[in-house]
Amino acid sequence: MALGTDKHGYVLYQESGTYTYQPGPFTFNVAVDDAKQKGGFVAFPHDLVSNEKIKQAANGQIVWLNA
């Protein structure tokens, strides 16, 4: 279980439907702010398709996810 003070990358989701790995390191709150500045948000897996896209973007890295 990751804590809010841990530092990881995250997967950026943008309204265009793209999922992009952002390497960080970021705390969760900094990841959220960074995603907003980039016009998106920290991705969250809301179905099997989005879960697979997040996994592909993360490419095996530990990442922050939104809930």
C-alpha beads as a LAMMPS data file, in Angstrom:
LAMMPS data file: protein, C-alpha beads

67 atoms
66 bonds

1 atom types
1 bond types

-500.0 500.0 xlo xhi
-500.0 500.0 ylo yhi
-500.0 500.0 zlo zhi

Masses

1 110.0

Atoms # bond

1 1 1 0.000 0.000 0.000
2 1 1 1.407 3.367 -1.018
3 1 1 1.271 6.305 1.341
4 1 1 0.646 9.899 0.292
5 1 1 4.246 10.741 1.174
6 1 1 5.685 8.034 -1.096
7 1 1 6.982 9.193 -4.467
8 1 1 6.008 7.507 -7.724
9 1 1 5.127 8.370 -11.273
10 1 1 1.513 8.462 -12.411
11 1 1 -0.555 7.907 -15.524
12 1 1 -1.991 11.114 -16.951
13 1 1 -5.436 10.835 -18.514
14 1 1 -6.544 13.584 -20.884
15 1 1 -10.018 14.200 -22.310
16 1 1 -8.740 13.212 -25.753
17 1 1 -8.663 9.650 -24.395
18 1 1 -4.884 9.402 -24.039
19 1 1 -3.082 7.737 -21.152
20 1 1 0.540 8.815 -20.698
21 1 1 3.085 7.748 -18.094
22 1 1 4.573 10.663 -16.143
23 1 1 7.777 9.459 -14.459
24 1 1 7.944 11.719 -11.408
25 1 1 8.841 11.191 -8.662
26 1 1 5.667 12.731 -7.241
27 1 1 3.746 12.525 -4.017
28 1 1 0.066 11.890 -4.738
29 1 1 -0.924 15.532 -4.156
30 1 1 1.852 16.806 -6.415
31 1 1 0.810 14.278 -9.084
32 1 1 -2.767 15.612 -8.941
33 1 1 -1.531 19.212 -9.305
34 1 1 0.843 18.261 -12.129
35 1 1 -1.952 16.499 -14.011
36 1 1 -4.221 19.550 -13.670
37 1 1 -1.474 21.795 -15.031
38 1 1 -1.197 19.455 -18.033
39 1 1 -4.953 19.629 -18.672
40 1 1 -5.885 16.201 -17.351
41 1 1 -6.018 14.164 -14.190
42 1 1 -4.432 11.172 -12.498
43 1 1 -5.994 8.193 -14.264
44 1 1 -8.396 5.826 -12.555
45 1 1 -9.462 2.389 -13.776
46 1 1 -13.248 2.638 -14.191
47 1 1 -13.603 -0.432 -16.425
48 1 1 -11.538 -3.234 -17.964
49 1 1 -10.578 -1.172 -21.015
50 1 1 -9.277 1.790 -19.004
51 1 1 -7.490 -0.599 -16.634
52 1 1 -5.644 -2.169 -19.572
53 1 1 -4.730 1.239 -21.035
54 1 1 -3.348 2.354 -17.669
55 1 1 -1.306 -0.841 -17.364
56 1 1 0.078 -0.347 -20.882
57 1 1 0.989 3.293 -20.205
58 1 1 2.654 2.451 -16.863
59 1 1 4.690 -0.321 -18.519
60 1 1 5.318 -2.154 -15.242
61 1 1 6.147 0.956 -13.196
62 1 1 4.586 1.668 -9.799
63 1 1 2.180 4.564 -10.358
64 1 1 -0.354 6.640 -8.508
65 1 1 -3.978 6.014 -9.454
66 1 1 -7.042 8.043 -8.634
67 1 1 -10.041 6.447 -6.995

Bonds

1 1 1 2
2 1 2 3
3 1 3 4
4 1 4 5
5 1 5 6
6 1 6 7
7 1 7 8
8 1 8 9
9 1 9 10
10 1 10 11
11 1 11 12
12 1 12 13
13 1 13 14
14 1 14 15
15 1 15 16
16 1 16 17
17 1 17 18
18 1 18 19
19 1 19 20
20 1 20 21
21 1 21 22
22 1 22 23
23 1 23 24
24 1 24 25
25 1 25 26
26 1 26 27
27 1 27 28
28 1 28 29
29 1 29 30
30 1 30 31
31 1 31 32
32 1 32 33
33 1 33 34
34 1 34 35
35 1 35 36
36 1 36 37
37 1 37 38
38 1 38 39
39 1 39 40
40 1 40 41
41 1 41 42
42 1 42 43
43 1 43 44
44 1 44 45
45 1 45 46
46 1 46 47
47 1 47 48
48 1 48 49
49 1 49 50
50 1 50 51
51 1 51 52
52 1 52 53
53 1 53 54
54 1 54 55
55 1 55 56
56 1 56 57
57 1 57 58
58 1 58 59
59 1 59 60
60 1 60 61
61 1 61 62
62 1 62 63
63 1 63 64
64 1 64 65
65 1 65 66
66 1 66 67
